[in-house]
Amino acid sequence: MTSSLQRTDILSLIHLRSDGRRPNEIRHMTCHLGALPPTTDCGSALPSSACSGSAMVTMGLTQVLCIVRGPCDVGRRTEELPDRATLEVTMRTAPFAPPGDRRSTNPTSDRRLIEQSHLLQKALSASILLHLYPKSKISVTVMVLADDGGRLEAAINACTLALIDAGIPLKDMVCACSAGRWNAGGSDEIVVDLNRREIQAATGGASGGGGGTSDTIYLPVATMPQRGTVVLSQCESRLSGGAEAFGEVLECARAGCEMVMEVMAAAVRERGAGLWKAREGKATVVLDDW
C-alpha cells in the first residue's frame, strides 16, 4: 500500500513550514561586505565608475548585490540641495532572477521596481546623516540576482551594509524582515521572513500585492532596532481583525528584524577585523569565498 502523504503534509503535521523552518525562524542569511573592490568597473548593468562600497546579502534563495558611490558632485545644479546630500536609489533585476520569467525589466518604466526604489530611498534616508554632505550626491544601485521572495527586505539589508562599507555615517543599521498571517491547513499562525510560495499564499497571487482575502496579511517591515524605530511598514491587505491583528504581525516582523540585525552586526565585525588585519599586514587573501 503506497502512502499519499507529501512532504508538505508531513511538515504541517509537525508544525513546520514548507521549507522546514519554524514559524518564528528566518531563512538562512549570509552577508558579504566588500563584495566588489573599490576600483571595480561595474559595467553597463551597474554604475560605470568605481564603487565606494558594496555588499551582497543572501536570504534563503534570494540574493541581492548593492553598490554605493559617493559622496560625489551632483551632475546638475538643479539637483543640488544646500543643506544635505541627495540620495539616489535605483533597483534592477537580472533577467534570470525571477523563476520562470526571463524577461528583462526596465527600472525606469517598471512600476514595481520604481515603487520599491522609492521605498528603499525613504527607508535609507531615515538613517543616513545626509546633512554632513551638503551639495553632494550618494548613489545606491541594487541588483537582484535571485528572487525567491522578500527582495525588498534583502535589498534594504544589502544597502545598509554597503553604506557601512562605503564609510557613510548612519544613525543606526536599517534591518528589514517580513511577517505574514493566513489560514493554511486549519492553522492561523504568524510566520516571519516569507519566501515566494508563502507570499503567494498570503497575497493570493504571484505579484505580491493586494490579492489576498481579509484573513491574510503580508507585511514587510524595516526598523532601526537599536533606536526602536520603524522606518518602513507596507501592508496591502484588508485587515479583518483591525489594528490588533496588524499589531501582532508587526511585533513578529520587528522580532525578525532583531534576528536579521544579529547576522548583519556579525558581518560588520568580521569585515572590520579583516580590515584591521590587512592594515597590520596579517591579512589572508581568500578567492571566491562567496
Secondary structure, 3 states (H helix, E strand, C coil): CCCCCCHHHHHHHCCCCCCCCCCCCCCCEEEEECCCCCCCCCCCCCCCCCCCEEEEEEECCEEEEEEEEEEEECCCHHHCCCCCCEEEEEEEECCCCCCCCCCCCCCCCCHHHHHHHHHHHHHHHCCECHHHCCCEEEEEEEEEEECCCCHHHHHHHHHHHHHHHHCCCECCCCEEEEEEECCECCECCEEECCCHHHHHHHHCCCCCCCCCCCCCEEEEEEEECCCCEEEEECCCCCCCCHHHHHHHHHHHHHHHHHHHHHHHHHHHHHHHHHHHHHHCCCCCCCCCCC
